[in-house]
Amino acid sequence: MFYFVSEFGTLLLCGLDSIETSHSLAISLFFWGLGGFVGSSFVGFWIDFTKKPQAVMAFILVGLMLAIITIPITKDLPYFGLLSYFMWGVFGWAMPTPQQHILFQICESQKAILSALNSSAIGLGSSIGTAIGGAIIARGFNVADLPYLSAFLLIFVFFCQLMLINRSKLRSLLV
């Protein structure tokens, strides 16, 4: 909630009248933050309803991949292009909750430490990903192609998630 309020406040401080198009950085970040607020607020209800955090995680990965792929496709469409940023926020910020649920299923008695480790891993992964992305761009990679590279990595992660789901199903059959 705080992040959403701070994004909105930043947008207001920048001055709405200085924003000339729907493609400004401030507007795009606002919609990304708004999507993040929505995604992180409602994913818990979805996990509680389905009782399948691994399947929810797989769905989130597909949604995130589609949202990121649509950014270069919709970037020149006034206002409609902001939907990609909104959905990127929805799916991107919804990821930690199913991760936490899956970790809690593994070791119920260590919830606090697992939650802290997961938060640290998310921060570390973000830092490493940013460093790698910066190095790739510095080597001449076209910035406009980054969404496709991200989608390729998400496909890999999606298949890893499917393997985890299958392993989990197998384990439940053996127990």
C-alpha positions as CSV (number, residue, x, y, z in Angstrom):
1,M,0.0,0.0,0.0
2,F,2.8,2.4,0.9
3,Y,4.5,1.9,-2.5
4,F,1.2,2.7,-4.3
5,V,0.8,5.9,-2.3
6,S,4.4,6.9,-2.8
7,E,4.1,6.2,-6.6
8,F,1.0,8.3,-6.7
9,G,2.6,11.0,-4.7
10,T,5.7,11.0,-6.9
11,L,3.4,11.4,-10.0
12,L,1.7,14.4,-8.4
13,L,5.0,16.0,-7.4
14,C,6.3,15.6,-10.9
15,G,3.3,17.6,-12.0
16,L,0.6,16.0,-14.1
17,D,0.6,19.0,-16.5
18,S,4.3,18.3,-17.4
19,I,3.3,14.8,-18.6
20,E,2.7,15.1,-22.3
21,T,1.8,11.6,-23.4
22,S,0.5,8.3,-22.1
23,H,4.0,6.9,-22.7
24,S,5.8,9.0,-20.2
25,L,8.0,7.3,-17.7
26,A,6.0,8.6,-14.8
27,I,2.6,7.3,-16.2
28,S,4.2,4.0,-17.1
29,L,5.7,3.5,-13.6
30,F,2.4,4.6,-12.0
31,F,0.5,1.9,-13.9
32,W,3.2,-0.7,-13.0
33,G,3.0,0.3,-9.4
34,L,-0.8,0.2,-9.4
35,G,-0.7,-3.3,-11.0
36,G,1.7,-4.3,-8.3
37,F,-0.6,-3.1,-5.6
38,V,-3.5,-5.1,-7.2
39,G,-1.4,-8.2,-7.7
40,S,0.1,-8.4,-4.3
41,S,-3.2,-7.6,-2.6
42,F,-5.3,-10.3,-4.3
43,V,-3.0,-13.2,-5.0
44,G,-3.4,-14.5,-1.5
45,F,-7.2,-14.9,-2.0
46,W,-6.5,-16.8,-5.2
47,I,-4.1,-19.2,-3.4
48,D,-6.6,-19.7,-0.6
49,F,-9.4,-20.4,-3.1
50,T,-7.4,-22.9,-5.2
51,K,-5.2,-24.4,-2.5
52,K,-2.6,-24.9,-5.2
53,P,0.2,-22.4,-4.8
54,Q,2.4,-24.2,-7.4
55,A,-0.3,-24.0,-10.0
56,V,-0.9,-20.3,-9.2
57,M,2.8,-19.7,-9.6
58,A,2.8,-21.4,-13.0
59,F,-0.1,-19.2,-14.1
60,I,1.7,-16.1,-12.8
61,L,4.8,-17.0,-14.8
62,V,2.8,-17.3,-18.0
63,G,0.9,-14.0,-17.3
64,L,4.2,-12.2,-16.6
65,M,5.8,-13.6,-19.8
66,L,2.8,-12.4,-21.9
67,A,2.7,-9.0,-20.2
68,I,6.4,-8.4,-20.8
69,I,6.1,-9.6,-24.5
70,T,3.3,-7.2,-25.1
71,I,5.3,-4.1,-24.0
72,P,7.1,-3.6,-27.3
73,I,4.0,-4.6,-29.3
74,T,1.7,-2.1,-27.5
75,K,4.2,0.7,-26.8
76,D,2.9,3.0,-29.6
77,L,-0.8,2.5,-28.8
78,P,-2.0,5.5,-26.7
79,Y,-3.2,4.4,-23.3
80,F,-3.7,0.8,-24.3
81,G,0.1,0.3,-24.0
82,L,-0.2,1.1,-20.3
83,L,-2.1,-2.1,-19.8
84,S,1.1,-4.1,-20.4
85,Y,2.8,-2.2,-17.6
86,F,-0.2,-2.7,-15.3
87,M,-0.2,-6.5,-16.0
88,W,3.6,-6.6,-15.5
89,G,3.0,-5.1,-12.1
90,V,0.1,-7.5,-11.3
91,F,2.0,-10.6,-12.2
92,G,5.5,-9.5,-11.1
93,W,4.4,-8.4,-7.6
94,A,2.2,-11.5,-7.1
95,M,5.1,-13.8,-7.3
96,P,6.4,-13.7,-3.7
97,T,3.1,-15.0,-2.1
98,P,3.0,-18.4,-3.9
99,Q,6.7,-18.7,-3.3
100,Q,6.1,-18.2,0.5
101,H,3.3,-20.8,0.5
102,I,5.4,-23.3,-1.3
103,L,8.3,-22.8,1.1
104,F,5.9,-23.1,4.1
105,Q,4.7,-26.4,2.8
106,I,8.2,-27.7,2.7
107,C,9.0,-26.8,6.3
108,E,6.1,-25.6,8.4
109,S,8.1,-25.1,11.6
110,Q,10.5,-22.6,10.0
111,K,8.2,-20.0,8.5
112,A,9.9,-16.9,9.8
113,I,13.4,-17.9,8.6
114,L,12.1,-19.1,5.2
115,S,10.2,-15.9,4.7
116,A,13.3,-13.8,5.5
117,L,15.5,-15.9,3.3
118,N,12.9,-15.7,0.4
119,S,12.8,-11.9,0.8
120,S,16.6,-11.7,0.7
121,A,16.8,-14.0,-2.3
122,I,14.3,-11.8,-4.2
123,G,16.5,-8.7,-3.4
124,L,19.7,-10.6,-4.4
125,G,18.1,-11.9,-7.6
126,S,16.9,-8.4,-8.5
127,S,20.4,-7.0,-8.0
128,I,22.1,-9.8,-9.9
129,G,19.5,-9.5,-12.7
130,T,20.0,-5.7,-12.9
131,A,23.8,-6.1,-13.1
132,I,23.5,-8.8,-15.8
133,G,21.0,-6.7,-17.7
134,G,23.3,-3.6,-17.5
135,A,26.3,-5.7,-18.7
136,I,24.3,-7.0,-21.6
137,I,23.2,-3.5,-22.6
138,A,26.7,-2.2,-22.2
139,R,27.9,-4.9,-24.7
140,G,25.5,-3.5,-27.3
141,F,22.4,-5.5,-26.8
142,N,19.4,-3.7,-28.2
143,V,17.2,-2.4,-25.3
144,A,14.1,-2.9,-27.3
145,D,14.8,-6.7,-27.4
146,L,15.1,-7.0,-23.6
147,P,11.4,-8.0,-23.2
148,Y,12.0,-11.0,-25.5
149,L,15.1,-12.0,-23.6
150,S,13.0,-11.8,-20.4
151,A,10.3,-13.9,-21.9
152,F,12.8,-16.5,-23.0
153,L,14.1,-16.7,-19.4
154,L,10.5,-16.9,-18.1
155,I,9.8,-19.8,-20.4
156,F,12.7,-21.7,-18.8
157,V,11.5,-20.8,-15.3
158,F,7.9,-21.9,-16.3
159,F,9.2,-25.4,-17.4
160,C,11.2,-25.6,-14.1
161,Q,7.9,-24.8,-12.3
162,L,6.1,-27.6,-14.2
163,M,8.8,-30.1,-13.2
164,L,8.4,-29.0,-9.6
165,I,4.6,-29.6,-9.8
166,N,5.1,-33.0,-11.4
167,R,7.7,-34.0,-8.7
168,S,5.3,-32.8,-6.0
169,K,2.5,-34.9,-7.5
170,L,4.8,-37.9,-7.6
171,R,5.8,-37.4,-4.0
172,S,2.2,-37.2,-2.9
173,L,1.4,-40.5,-4.7
174,L,4.3,-42.3,-3.0
175,V,3.5,-41.1,0.5
